[in-house]
Amino acid sequence: MALILVVDDEKNLRLTLSEALQLDGHTVLTAADGAETIEICERISPDLILLDLILPDINGIQVLKRIWRAEGPPIIIMTGYGEVGSAVEAMKHHAYDYICKPFGLEELRLILHHVLEEVRTRQEVERLHGVGEGAYRCGVFIRKSEAAKTLWQVVKRATSSSARIVLLQGETGTGKELVAKALHYESARRTHPFIDLNCAAINETLFESELFGHERGAFTDAKGTKRGLCELAHQGTLFLDEIGEMSIGLQAKFLRFLEEWKFRRVGGVHDVQVDVRVVAASNRDLKELVAQGKFREDLFYRLNAIRITLPPLRERAADIVPLATLFLHSSNAAFGKRILGLTPDVERRFERYAWPGNVRHLRNVVDYMVMMETEEFIQPIHLPLEIVRSSTELRTGLERAQEVSATDAPALPVTSATQTGPASIRPGTSMSANHAGGSAEGKPRQSLAEVERTYIGRVLKEVGGNKTEAAKVLGISRQTLRAKLALDDQHGSGGPQGDGRTSTAEG
């Protein structure tokens, strides 16, 4: 959260704002006059300043001139209705925005949210531009895997196109926000605003006002005209995360906006025309939401003009260690450490782990391990328990699979995990006559297809039904495994024995 300086000569207002903002998780400092404000700003740099125009010693605009600096905190002016002209004058002297007294806490919270998000985005842009490969290639755009290379090619094509609507779909933590920023900052719109909104984080009653703005008197707390995000993003990009959480009623209004690129503020009578690129994102299947009646079909097809699907980290195995190394450097800076890298054992465990939280999950784990580590290299002892357990279970499963191959299906031996990844079947291995047709103990003879089916089933069971992991163990592609399973279904076999194919774990 943020460090906020509240400047007002009214003691009750200072206390009220301080208590409310602290309850929201912010750290709050207060000042009663201009001199105290200047003194505080000489010692520390707040993240944001709420500055009253009328102070007992010097005018608020004079204070603004004294404390403002190019890379300093944004300053929001607090003013009465009779001083709006002075507030506008303050805007000419680099005030970020103004709010008219009396104002509601919810109105103030919304303004603070926008301002702090913009500051955070700006800082992130600056940080990412410092990465070797340039802006937004950090994280999601490490491109050693084919999946990441393909993603970047698609993003570049979308960036250079004139399309004004892009839909991003992918699991939580795959980097949808980074892709949205790449679509903006790599395009001709880069010099204009990038505005983002998490649709799941806004109260439904405030949503329309948030998107389209409102006129003074539109509702009880509407003390003045407020521009919405669609208007603020003019000539830039509007990023709507978790678009699937938007209410059905608002979906209809948003669809009209996408069709005409104009809207009316709440309580307004005139249309506002804007030029904006809309990037919508969801970690849920919007087509499935349509089938459930939770998302408008016409809006889905309007958004689906250009769709970019972000691959989960488990499908980007070649990127995991480079990503972890990149995050290691930033974590070193954050925690004041000088850790050189990961041990080979940690690298192997990272590559084998499924990373259900994707890139964000990996970053959090690296942060944790850097914080805990005291040696030059990240050691397995500080691995989170879920990764240790996953590695142990996988190793146990592979050992069992090897035992199976040595008894029931010896024609399909498994190589060492250290040679080819988790494990694989060596291609071209021949089967002896005994193993192919029966055993010395007189067990019924099995065909090659039956032996293969049994073995596939047991491998699937050992990896919990995860077809991607099973394909790695078997040494075949995921598509080949799917084809074999589909063939079993066609033959009415009911699938390999114990294959766990009722599992939803597609991998």
N, C-alpha and C positions, 0 to 999 in steps of 0.2 A: 504494500500500500504506500501512500504518499505522505510526505512531510508538507503540511499546509500552514501558511501564515495567514491569520485572520486579523485585519486591521480595521478597527471601528472604535469610536469614542463612546458608544453605548455599551455599558458593562453587561447588561442583560442579554443583548444580542451576541456579544462575544462569547458569553457562557453557553448560550443556547446552541450556537453553531459549533463551538468546541465539543460539547457533549455529544451532539448528533454525529459529527464527523468521526469522533473517537469510537463511537459505537459501530461505525462502518469500517473500522479497522485502520483509520488514518492516525498519524501523529500530528498534533495540532499545537502551534505556537500562536500567541496573541500579542497585539500591540494596540495601545490606546491613542497614539498620535504619530505624526510624521517622523519626529526625531527618533523615537524608539524603533520605528520601522526601518529607518536608514541604518541605525546601529546594528539591528539584527541581521540585515542583509549584507553588511560588511563582514560579519563573522561567519555566517553560514549561507548556504544556497538552498532555499526551499524548493520543492517540486512545483508548487503553485501558490499564488498570492491572491487573496480576496481583499481588495482595497476599497475603502469608503472614500467618496470624493470630498466629503465635508469633514475636516479634521480640526481640532481646536487650535493647533499651532500654524501649520502651513497647509496650503491647498493640496488635494490629492493628486492633481496633475503635476504639481511641482515634485511631489514624492515620486511619482511615476518616472519623471525625467531623471531623477537622481538614481533610482535603483534599477532601471531597465538596462539590459545589455543584450547583445545579439543572441548569445547562446544561453541566456538566463531563463528563469522560470516564466511561464505564461502568467499574465496579470489580468484578473477579472475585476472590473469596476462594479461596486455596489452604489446605486444612486436612487434618489426619489424621482417620481414622475416629473417633478418640476425642473429637474436638472438633466433631462435626457440630452439637451444640447451640449452640456458639458461632457457627458459620457461619450457623445460622438466625437467631441474634440479630443478626448482621451484616446479614442481609437486611432486618431491621426498620430498620436505619440506612442504607438505600438502596444496599447492595451489589446489583449486578445479578444475580449468580449465584455458585455456589461449585463447586469441583471437589476431590475427595478424593484425597489422596496415598496410595500412589503412583498416578500416572495415566500412560496412554500418550500419546505425541505426537499420534497420530491423533485421540484423544478430545479433546485440547486444541484441535487445529486446527478440529474441527467446532464447538466452542463459540465459538471466536474468529470463525469465519466467520459464525455467526448473529448474534453481537453486533455485529460491524462492519457487516454488511449492514443491520441495524436502524438503526444510527447513520446510515449513508449514506442510507437511505430517509427517516429523519426530517429530515435536512438538506435532501434534495431536496424534501420536502413543503413545508418552510419557504420554500425558494427559489421554488418554483412558486406558492405562495400570494402571493408578492410581484409576480407578473406581472399586468398590467392586467386580463386577462379572468378571472383566478382560477385555482384549482388545476387542473392537468392539461390545461388548454386550450393550454398551451405546446406547441409542436412539432406534435404530431399534430392538435391542435384549432384551429389557424389555419384559419378557415373561409371563405375566399373562393371556393374551388372547390365545385361541386355535390357532388363525391364526398366531400369533408370535411364538408359540411353534412349529407349523408345519414348519414354515419358517426356524427356527434354525436347526431342524432335517435335512431338505433338504440341507442346507448349510454345515453342518457337513459331510453328505454323499459325497457331491461334493468335499469338501476339501480333504477327505481321498482317493478319487479316483485318477486315473492316467490321467483323462480327461484333455486335454490341451485347450479346448474351452468351455466357459460357457457364456450363454446369460441371461442377467438380464432384465426383463421387469416390468414396474411399473410407476405409475403417478409421476409427479414432486414432489420431497420432501419426497418420501417414504424411502429413505436411500440406494439407489443403490450403491453409493460410499462406504458407510460403509460396505455393503455386499461384495463388491469387495475387500476391505482391509481385511475383515475377511477371505475370500478365500485365500488370500496371507499369512497373518501373522499367520494363524492357520495351515498352510501347511508346508511341508518340504522345500518350497521355501522361507521361512520367512527371511533367512539370506542373500538373494539376492535382487536386486532392485525391488521396486514397482514403475512403471512409469505410469503416467496417462496423458491423452490427451482428451480435449473436442473437438470433431470433428466439432462442430458448431462454434468454436471460432478461427479457423485457416483459413487464406486465401487459397482458392483452389489452387492457383498457387504455394504455398509453402508446400502444404500438402504432396506430394510425398517425397520431401526432408526431411520433418519433420519425416515421418515414416521410410524411408529407408536410409537417409543421402545422401551426395553427395561427389563427388571427386572435387579436385581443378580444376577450369576452366570449370566446368559443365555449369555454366551460369555466367552472368556478375559479380555478387557480390560473387561468390564462390572463395574466396581468399585462401582457404585451404581445406583439407579433413575434413568432418564433419560426425560423426556417428549419425545415426537416432535412433529413440526411440525403434524400434524393436531390434536393436543391443545393445543399452544401457540396455535393459530389459533381456538380456541373463541370463538364469537359474532362472529368477524371473517371474514377472507378468506384462503384459501390459494391462492397463485398458483404453478402448476406450469408452468414454461417448458420447451419442447421435450419435451412429453409423449410424442411418438413415440419417444423414446429409452428409455422405460421397458421393462424386460425383460418377456417374455411371462408368466413366472411371477409377477412382482409385479403385472402387470396384472390377474390373476385376483383377487388379494387386494384390490387397490384398487377393483375393480368391486364386490366384496362391501361394502366400506366405503361406496361411493356409494349402494348400495341400502338399507343399514340405518343408515348414519351412526354406526356403532360399530365398534370394532376391539379387538384384544388386543395389548398390548406384546409384543415378542419375549421369550419365556420366561415370559410372564404366563398366568394362568388366569382372570382376570376381564375382562369387556368394559368398555370405556370409551366412553360415549356423548357425542357432541359436536354442537354446532350451528355449522356452518361453511359459507360459500359457497366453492365450488371454481371457480376460473378457470383453465382449461387453455389452453395456447397451443402452436402448432406452425408452423414455416415450411415443413413438408412436407405433402403431401396425405395425410391420414390414411386416406381411402378407398382410395387407391392402396396404402398400406402394408397395409391389410386384404387387398387382392387378392394382395399378395405374401406373405401369411402372417406379417407382422412386427408386426401389431397386431390385437388381438381385435375381432371384428365387434361383439359384444355391448357391449364397452366403448365403441367408437366411437359406437354409437347412443345409449348412455347419456349420453355427453358432448355429443352433437349436439342436445340439447334446445333451447338457444339458441346459434346460431352467428353470430358477427360476423366478416365478412371485411374486413380492412383494405386499402384501395387502395394500390398502389405510388405513389411520388412522381411518376412519369412521367404518371400519370393525374390528377394534381393540379397541373397547370402553373400555375394562377392562384395557388397557395399558395407557389411556390418563392421568389420574391423577398421576400414578407412573412416567410417563415421565415428566409431568409438575413439579413434585417434584424434580426429578433429575436435570432438567434444572434450577429450582429455586436455587439450591445450587451453580451451576456454575455461575449463574447471580449475586448471592450475592457476590461472590468473584470478579467478574468483575467490579461491581459498588460500592463495599465497603459497602454493606448493610448486615443486619442481620434479614431478614424476615424469619419467622418460617414456614409458609405454606400458604395454600389457605383456605378461608372460605368455609363452606359446600355449600353455594349458588354458589360460583364461580366454585367449583367442578362439581355441577350439570349442570351448563351452559356449561362448557367445554365438559362434556360427551355427551350433546345433540347437540353440534355444529358439522357440517359436515366436517370442516377442509379441505377446497379445496386444500390448499397448503401442507397438510399432516404434517409429523413430523417437517419439517423445518418451516412451518407456526406456529405450536405450540411453537417452541422454540423462534421464533421472538416475539410472543405475550407475552410470559413469560418475555423475556428480557425487553420489553416495560413496562410491569406492575411493574416489580421490580424497574425499573428506576423511575417510577412515584410514587410508594407507599411510604408512610411515617409511616404506622402503622406496627404492628408485623405480621399481616396476610394480604394477598392480598385481597382487597375489590372489590365488584362489580362495584363501582363507576369508577374504572380505566379500566374496560373492553373496548376493542375496539368496536366501534359503530356497526360493522357488526355482532358481537356476541350478543350484546344487542338486535338488531333488530331480529336476528334469533330466539332467545329465546322468544321474545315477540310474533312474528308471529306464532311460534309453539304452545305457550300457548293459543293464541287466536283461533287457528285452533282446538285445543283439546276441548276448551270450546264449540265451534260450533258443533263439533262432538258429544259432550255430549247432546247438545240441540237436535240434529237430532235423537240420540238414544232414547231420552225421548218422541219424537213425532212420527216420521215416522217409527222408528225401535226400540221400547222400549224393544224388546226381547234381544237386544245385548248391555247391559249397559257397560259403560266405567268406569274403576277404576280410582282412583286418581293417578296423575303422580308421586306423592311422594312415592307410594307404589311399583310400578312395572316398573319404568322408565318413559318414556314419557307418555304412557297410554297403556292399554291392555283390551281386552274383557275377562270377566270372563268365563272360560269354564264351560260347564254343566248347563248353565242358561236356564230354560225352558221358552217357550212362552205361553202366555194365548191364549185362543181360539179366542178372539176378535182380538188380535194383529196379530195372524197368518193368519186369514182368512178374516178380514174386520173390519170395525169400526161401532160404533153406528150411525155415520153420514151417513152411507150407501155408503162409498167409496168402490170401487171394491176390492174384496178380493185378496191378494197377497200370493203366495206360499213362503215357507221358503227360497228357493233358490233365489227368486226375492228380498225379503227383504235383504238377505245377499249381493246380487249383488249391490243393491242400496247403502247399507251402505259402502261397500268396495269402490265403486266409489266416494262417498263423502269424505271418509278419504283420498283417493289418491289425490283428488282435493285439500284438505286442506294442504297437505304436498308437493304440487307442483309436483306430479307425482313420487316422490322418493319412490321406492318400498321397499327399506330397512327400511326407516322411517315408511312407511305405515304398514309394517309387525310388527314393534315394537308396533305401536298404536293398531293394531288388535290383538296382542298377539299370533301371529302365526309365523312360520318360513318363510323366504323369498322364499324357495322352495315351500311351501304350497301355498303361495300367487300366485306364478307363475303358479302353477297347476290349481288354481281356475280361473285365468285369461285366461289360455289356454283353459279350459273347456268352458268358455263363448264364446270364439272365435269359437270353434267347433260347438256350438249351434247356431252360427250366430247372436248372440245378439249384436255384435258390441262393446262389452265391457260394463262395468258398466257405468251408467249415470254419466257424468261429471268426469270421472276417470282420465282425463288428460293423457291418455296412448299414445298420440302422442308425449309426452315429451321424451327427450333423457336422462332425469335424472334417471339412473338406480340405483344410490346409490352404 
